[in-house]
Amino acid sequence: MEKIFRQIRYPFSFGISPFVEETHDEIFNWISSFGLLSTEESVQRYREEKYIWWAARTFPFADKTGLYLVGCWTALFFIADDMMVNPSNHNEKILTSLKDDVIDILIHHKTVPMRIGNNLGACFSDLWQQIKQHTDQDWQRWFVEEMLKMLKSWQMEAELIKTEKGLSLADYMKMRPYFSGGNVCCCLLSLASKFSFPFYVYQHPVVQQMLLMAVRTASWANDIHSLGKELNKEGAENIVIILAKEKKLSFKEAIKESLHIHDADLMRLQELERTLPSFGEEMDRELTRYIQSIKALISGNHEWVLYDTSRYKDTKEIMERLEA
């Protein structure tokens, strides 16, 4: 596993937030207050998979409040993601309920109460109220738009898993940034680190392309990380699996091809950075900080897998066989 994982390389690294330990404990208490860690198994998973370490590596420049907020979102994302890849009727109902709750919260401005059986909605409702205290309306509109796109893509992926119908490589590469939640993470960068520039800077075509390349790069790495986990899920979408099927490759060949796609997007990101226009001295300084944060989403995601989490331990056996 180490040999293949270490072929994923980045010319940058930004460490980890100094607030990770205390934030981990605070978010554990917050999630527990909504009954989302009600079993020993769920508590063990939270501690071993270290969701907040992911946030602390991908948002290393966040202040304490910023890390807490993105850490809360991260924990809910992983909990919901695990439900989404299990197509049982019970979990399908929970996901439908969550989608309806998020629409009520973000679009209809409703507060979702605690209820028996599923408190993901109530937990997200509480988080949204906290987030709104630290953001303006432009940012909130951006976040809502990306959250709704993500939920729509999750619904599509759940249907694919249920019916065992797969996406083509071209369609998967187009949809993967939405499945991953990466576009939402790009919104959260501004929440976490308080960048001071007008919204039109975010919307500049070069900046938008850089965000896309960052999300894609992290997504291809994640597909390699999670290969073992997703091989055990009927209909799961993963670039390695799709390449193997569509191009009739061995898994070893498909991983190599996935690495080529990953490296091409990383190179494109670096090329785009060199073409960024100037927005004035002060805004250029802020934009430099923002670009560093975009890069941290990429390297932090990989470093979390290398050094922190047990989430992708199922990949270890597969990688060891391929490396033999």
N, C-alpha and C positions, 0 to 999 in steps of 0.2 A: 504493500500500500504506500509506504513512504516513498519508494522509488518513483512510482507513477505520480503521486501527489506533488512531489518536489519538482516535477517537470512543469508545474504551474508556477511561474516566476513573475515577480513584479520589480521594477526598478525603483520602488518606493515602499516605505513602511513607516507607520506613524504611532506605533505602540498602543497603549491601552489607557483608558481614563483612570485617574487616581480615585474616582468615586465608586468604582465597581462593587466593592465588597458591601459598603453600606447601602447602596442602591439595590443590590440583590436582595438584601434582607427586607428593606422597606417595601419592595414590590411583592415579595413573598407574602408579607402581611396584608397588603392591599388585595391581591388576588384571593387569598384565603378568606378575607372578609366577605367575598361574594360566593363562597362555597365552591370555587373552581379547582381547589386542591383538596378534595374531600376524602381521598383514599391514600394509603401509604404508597401505592404504586405511582400516583400522580405527583406526590411530594418528592419521591425518589427521582422521577424523571426530571422535574424542575431543577433539582440540585445537580444531577449528573449531566444533563444536557446544557446547562448553564446559558439559558437564553440571554441573561443580562450581560454576560461576557461578550456575546455577539454584539449587542448594542454598544458596549464599552470599547470594542475594537473598531467598529464601523463608524462610530461617532466619538472619536477620542478627544475632539476639541470642545465637546459640549460642556457647559457649566453644569453644576449639580442638578438644578431644576430641569434643564434641558435633557440631561441623561435620564432622569427619573421619568419624564414624559415619554421619551422615545423608547425607554425600557419597558414601560407599561404597554405601549403599542406592540412592541416586539413579543412580549410574553403572550398577549392575546392572539397575535398573528400565528405563532407556533401552535398554540392550542387549537385554533380554528383550522389551521392547515392539516393537522393530524386527523381531525374529523373529516375533512374534505377528501382525503385519500382513502378513507374507509367507507365504501358505498353501502353500508348496512342501512336498512329502513330507518332505524332509530337515529343514526347520525345524519341521514338525509333530511329528516324532519328538523333536527337541530340546526342544520345549515340553512334551510329555508327560513326558519324562524329568525336566525341571525341576520340574514339578508333583509328581511322585512323590518327587523329592529333598526338596522343601520340606516335604511331609507327613512324610517320614521324619525330617527335622531338627526340625521344630516339634512334632510330635505324638509320634513314637516316640523322640525324643531320641537319634537316631543321628548319627554323624559321617560325612559323605560324602567319600570319598577322591578324589584326582585320577584322571582317566581320559582315554583318548584320545578326541578328538572333541567332548567337551562338559564343560567345567569350571565352568559356571555354578553347578551344585549344590555343588561343592567350595568355590567362592568364597563362596557364601551361607552355607555351613556354618561357615566361618572367621569371617565377619562376625557370625553369631548368637552364637558363643562370646564374641566381644568385647562385643556388646551386653548379654549377660546379666550381665557384670561391672559394669554401670552402671545396672541396673534391678531393681525388685522384682517379686514374683510377680504382683501385681495388674496391673501394666503389661504384663508378658509375656503374660498371658492375653488382655488387650485386643489386643495386637499380633498374636498368633496368630489370634485370631478374625477380625480385619480382613484379614490376609494370605490366609486361606483363602477369605474372601468375594471378594477380588480375583481370586484364581486361578480360582475358579468362574466369575466373570464373564468373565475372559479366555478360558476354554474355550468359553463360550457365544458370545463374539464371533468366535473363530476358526471355529466351526462356521457362523456366519452368513456369514462371508466365503467359506468353502469352498463353501457351498450357494447363495450369492447370495440369501439370504433376509434381508430387512431388518426392523428393529423399527418399530413404530408410534411416533409422536411421544411419546405418553403413556408407553409402555414404555421408550423410550430415556431420557426425562427421569428416570424412576425408577432406571434401571440405570447411568446415566452416572457418578455418584459412585464406583461400584465399578470400572468400567472404568478410570477416571482414576488410581486409586491414591491419591486425595485423602484417603480415610478412614484409610489407613495413614499418610499424612503428618501427620494430626492426632494420631496416636499419637506420631509422631517428634518433634513439638514438645516434648513433655515430656522426651524423651531428650536433645534438643539443649540445652535451656535450664534444666533442673533446677527445675521449679516445685514449690513446697512447699505443697501442700494435699491433703487426703484424696481418695481416689478417688471418693467420692460427689459431690464438686463437679463432676467431669467428667460424671457421670451425670445431673446436674440437667437437667430438660426444656428449659429455656431455653438452657443451654450446648450441649446436644445439637442443638437447632435452629439455633443459631449456627454450629456446626461444619458442619451440612448446607448451610446457605446459603453459607458460605464456599467449600465444595468445589464446589457448583453454580456459583457465580459464576465461580470460576477455570476451571471446565470449559467454560462457554459461551465465555469469552474464548479458551480454547485451541482450541475448535472453529473459531473464526474464524481464529486464527493458522495452523492446520494444514490449512485448506481445500484449498490447492493440493496438498499432500502426499497427502491422502486421496482427492482426485478421481481420482488415478492408481491407486488400489487398488480392485479389484472388491469390492463388498460392504462397503466401509469404512463405519463408522457415524460420523455427524457431524450436529449439529443443523441446520446450514445445508442440507446435502444432503437430510435428511429433510423439513424444512419445504418446500423447493422441490418435492419429489415429492408430499408429502401434500396441500399446499395449492395446488399448481400455480402456484408463484411463480417469478419470475426469481431468479437468484442475488443480484442487487442487493437485491431485495425480501426475500429470505430472510435475508440478512445484517442488514438493517434490523430484521426481526422478531426475529432472534437477539439483537440489541443490546437490544431492548425486554425480552426475557426476562431477559437478564443484568442490566439496570438494576433490574428489579423485585426480583430476588433480592438485589441489593446494598442496595436500600432496606429490604427486610425484615430483613436482617442488622443494619442500623443501628437499626431499630425495636426489635428484640429486645434489643440492647445497653442500650437505655433502660429495659427492664423487668427487668434482672438484679436478683435479690434480694441482700440483704446477708448475708454469711457471717461477719461480724465484721471488725474493722479490719485485722488482719494478713492474713487470707485474701482480703479484698477487694483489698489491694495486689497480692497474687500473681495474683489473677484479672484485674486490670487488665493486668498483664504478659502474661498468657496471651492475653487478647483482642487485644492488640497483635500478638502472634505469629500469631494466626489471620488478622488483616488482612494481615500481611506475606506470608502464603501467596498471597493474592490479588494484591496490587500487585507483589510480587517476581516472580511468574510472568510478568506482563505486561512488566515492565521488562527482564527477561531477553531476551524476544523483541525488544523495541525496541532494546536496546543491545549485546547480547552474542552471541547464537547465530546460526549459519547454518542451523539445523535446518529452518526453515520458508521457505527461499528459494524453493521452488516456488510459494508463495502470491503472491510478488511480481508475477509476470507476470499472473496472474488479476486481482489487485487493480488493477493499472495499466490493464487493459482496462475494468474496471468504473468506474474513476474518470474515464476519457476522456470 
